Every structure is written in structure tokens, then in C-alpha cells.
């Protein structure tokens, strides 16, 4: 709020170009702040980090809603009625993985929630055993196209908080993946948490 007041006061005494630069710089800083998240690296494998994230979210009464494999790692979406979050996992080496946690409530970044989730994931990373794996038992496939034989591009947990759009005259729903791409899942709005 202070930046907006300063920008308004500065705009009263500067020419048009200078005003745009002053306000623009403040706006860019604000966007960068909202885009960033809490980042941490763990001296464990990608497999162990994925298990730690699933367990760390579960510990805070959240779940991995969508899991999307991407080059060099995974993107994860999670949330509930008040929070929207993403976790990115990036493989640095065979035994080093970096995570970035971003959480918003509406348009407001929730830094304290990000910090709590990183700590929860860190604690769970200390208990992962050699043969532990991500638990896919309740997850369903996400497809590249609205067709059961289309390429699988991820997994979703039925009943969890998702943004979905039904396809006309179809039993398929379009969702926005954590990467921003569109993908499809078979189901109905009752099984998906929100439109």
C-alpha cells in the first residue's frame, strides 16, 4: 500500500513518462513478489522428494490434487476452498532435488503457509525409506485429449479441489494443469470440487 501512495505522490510532481516508469517499477516488483515462492533443496532423490511432498501436504490436511510430470521433474497442484497452491520439483542431481512452493489465498500470497509446507516436507523427507513410493492408489489418469486412449499427461485425485470445465455432450472435463496447459479427465462435476 505504501508503494501506491508513494507512486501517487511522485506522479503529482513528475512528467508523464517518469510517472509511468515510477508506477511501472512498483507494479513489476509486486508481480515478481506474487510470482515467487518459497524455495528449498533437499539432499535426496526425486522419488524421495515426491513421497515427502505427498506426505508433507497430507500432514497439513492437504492433498496432491494434480501431479504433472515435466522435463526434469514434476509440477503439483493442491488446494482447498481458501488456498490455491503449486509445488515444483526439479532434479538437480541424482541425490539433490529443489522444490518451490507457491500458495495464494485469492490474489494474496501466503508466505507463512509456504514456509509451513516447506518445513512439513522437510520433516517428512527425514523418514522416507528406500522403497517408499508416491501413493497412486486413489489417483485417476489425466489425458492429453478427451479420449481414454490418448496420451497420459498426469494424475488427479477425485473429489479434490480442481478447476474444471465440462465439454458439451461429453463425459469429459477440461482442466488446467499446473503448467498452464489444458488436459482432460473423465468424470462429472460432482466428483470434481469446483468450476
C-alpha positions as MATLAB code, in Angstrom:
seq = 'XXXXXXXXXXXXXXXXXXXXXXXXXXXXXXXXXXXXXXXXXXXXXXXXXXXXXXXXXXXXXXXXXXXXXXXXXXXXXXXXXXXXXXXXXXXXXXXXXXXXXXXXXXXXXXXXXXXXXXXXXXXXXXXXXXXXXXXXXXXXXXXXXXXXXXXXXXXXXXXXXXXXXXXXXXXXXXXXXXXXXXXXXXXXXXXXXXX';
ca = [
       0.000    0.000    0.000;
       2.897    2.323    0.817;
       4.293    1.929   -2.699;
       0.984    3.015   -4.219;
       0.888    6.162   -2.073;
       4.499    6.997   -2.977;
       3.707    6.414   -6.668;
       0.711    8.766   -6.462;
       2.733   11.483   -4.684;
       5.589   11.136   -7.162;
       3.123   11.309  -10.071;
       1.970   14.746   -8.956;
       5.470   16.175   -9.433;
       6.827   14.215  -12.458;
       6.192   14.339  -16.175;
       4.064   11.654  -17.887;
       6.978    9.353  -18.865;
       8.514    9.498  -15.403;
       5.155    8.652  -13.820;
       4.822    5.520  -15.948;
       8.354    4.478  -15.021;
       7.781    5.088  -11.305;
       4.453    3.269  -11.176;
       5.632    0.575  -13.615;
       8.646   -0.297  -11.472;
       6.460   -0.685   -8.409;
       3.965   -2.817  -10.330;
       6.735   -5.055  -11.699;
       8.165   -5.554   -8.191;
       4.684   -6.515   -6.983;
       4.221   -9.035   -9.796;
       7.636  -10.580   -9.162;
       6.771  -10.852   -5.450;
       3.487  -12.630   -6.234;
       5.154  -14.968   -8.755;
       7.915  -16.141   -6.444;
       7.527  -18.814   -3.825;
       9.445  -20.442   -1.015;
      12.323  -22.495   -2.383;
      14.366  -25.228   -0.713;
      16.698  -28.012   -1.789;
      16.812  -31.475   -0.267;
      19.770  -33.891   -0.432;
      17.513  -36.739   -1.547;
      16.363  -38.269   -4.833;
      13.394  -37.109   -6.890;
      11.498  -40.246   -5.812;
      12.047  -39.488   -2.131;
      11.153  -35.812   -2.617;
       7.896  -36.730   -4.354;
       6.996  -39.008   -1.429;
       7.945  -36.232    1.030;
       5.726  -33.696   -0.739;
       2.734  -36.048   -0.736;
       3.200  -36.829    2.955;
       4.010  -33.221    3.889;
       0.819  -31.934    2.269;
      -1.187  -34.736    3.899;
       0.241  -33.733    7.296;
      -1.326  -30.274    6.826;
      -4.720  -31.650    5.699;
      -3.998  -31.015    2.020;
      -3.515  -33.471   -0.833;
      -1.779  -33.557   -4.174;
      -4.786  -32.760   -6.388;
      -2.898  -32.942   -9.697;
       0.520  -34.432  -10.436;
       2.085  -33.469  -13.764;
       5.413  -34.880  -14.954;
       7.534  -32.280  -16.761;
      11.058  -32.310  -18.112;
      13.427  -32.577  -15.162;
      10.763  -33.078  -12.514;
       7.120  -32.637  -11.561;
       4.523  -29.913  -11.057;
       1.909  -30.363   -8.352;
      -1.363  -28.513   -7.742;
      -3.136  -28.573   -4.390;
      -5.733  -26.516   -2.600;
      -8.995  -26.199   -0.778;
     -11.766  -23.614   -0.557;
      -9.346  -20.924    0.669;
      -5.917  -21.825   -0.711;
      -4.516  -22.432   -4.185;
      -1.036  -23.856   -4.303;
       1.626  -25.255   -6.581;
       4.804  -27.150   -5.898;
       7.510  -27.622   -8.498;
      10.151  -30.314   -8.128;
      13.363  -30.022  -10.111;
      16.060  -32.693  -10.209;
      19.468  -31.069   -9.684;
      21.479  -34.315   -9.361;
      20.709  -37.945   -8.602;
      20.664  -37.047   -4.888;
      19.614  -33.392   -4.861;
      16.145  -32.022   -5.592;
      14.904  -28.433   -5.397;
      11.299  -27.608   -4.579;
       9.423  -24.343   -4.919;
       6.153  -23.872   -3.036;
       3.713  -21.106   -4.043;
       0.461  -20.535   -2.159;
      -2.195  -17.860   -2.650;
      -5.454  -17.025   -0.951;
      -7.332  -15.146   -3.654;
      -4.736  -12.713   -5.002;
      -2.694  -12.618   -1.773;
       0.496  -14.611   -1.447;
       0.592  -16.716    1.737;
       4.278  -16.708    2.735;
       3.690  -18.219    6.169;
       1.773  -21.133    4.611;
       4.598  -21.640    2.093;
       7.108  -21.730    4.953;
       4.994  -24.188    6.959;
       4.637  -26.501    3.956;
       8.390  -26.474    3.255;
       9.038  -27.370    6.894;
       6.419  -30.141    6.780;
       8.001  -31.547    3.605;
      11.483  -31.296    5.168;
      10.345  -33.259    8.261;
       8.745  -35.954    6.110;
      11.895  -36.212    3.948;
      13.771  -37.430    7.036;
      11.516  -40.503    7.339;
      11.365  -41.690    3.694;
      12.605  -45.258    3.351;
      14.474  -46.762    0.407;
      11.431  -48.490   -1.130;
       8.787  -45.812   -0.430;
       6.931  -44.538   -3.476;
       4.264  -41.925   -4.258;
       0.904  -43.488   -3.395;
      -1.119  -43.606   -6.634;
      -3.863  -45.927   -5.302;
      -6.775  -43.438   -5.479;
      -5.487  -41.388   -8.429;
      -7.002  -41.367  -11.907;
      -5.351  -40.602  -15.238;
      -5.374  -37.224  -16.948;
      -5.280  -37.420  -20.739;
      -3.873  -35.099  -23.404;
      -7.167  -35.320  -25.340;
     -10.718  -36.299  -24.303;
     -10.173  -39.934  -25.227;
      -9.400  -42.933  -22.983;
      -6.619  -43.976  -25.370;
      -4.943  -40.541  -25.577;
      -1.525  -39.981  -24.039;
      -1.486  -39.859  -20.231;
      -0.153  -36.462  -19.065;
      -0.722  -36.703  -15.317;
      -2.867  -37.903  -12.442;
      -5.632  -36.364  -10.334;
      -7.252  -37.259   -7.050;
     -11.067  -37.461   -7.486;
     -13.064  -35.216   -5.187;
     -10.253  -32.737   -4.643;
     -10.277  -29.037   -5.421;
      -9.901  -28.587   -9.207;
     -10.919  -26.009  -11.764;
     -12.904  -27.905  -14.378;
     -14.979  -27.098  -17.410;
     -17.348  -29.733  -18.815;
     -17.181  -30.477  -22.506;
     -20.531  -30.153  -24.254;
     -22.291  -33.503  -24.799;
     -19.408  -35.418  -23.245;
     -18.429  -37.174  -20.046;
     -15.021  -35.461  -20.190;
     -13.906  -32.408  -18.241;
     -11.197  -29.952  -19.268;
      -8.772  -28.909  -16.553;
      -5.869  -26.530  -16.372;
      -2.689  -28.376  -15.485;
      -0.109  -26.837  -13.100;
       1.984  -25.991  -16.194;
      -0.933  -23.982  -17.616;
      -1.698  -26.489  -20.384;
      -5.200  -27.870  -20.874;
      -5.817  -31.578  -20.325;
      -8.804  -33.852  -19.829;
     -10.233  -36.199  -17.271;
     -13.239  -38.439  -17.370;
     -15.798  -37.652  -14.724;
     -18.570  -35.368  -13.605;
     -18.775  -32.094  -11.701;
     -19.948  -33.849   -8.534;
     -16.623  -35.699   -8.385;
     -14.651  -32.520   -9.059;
     -14.593  -29.802   -6.447;
     -15.260  -26.577   -8.385;
     -15.983  -24.959  -11.741;
];
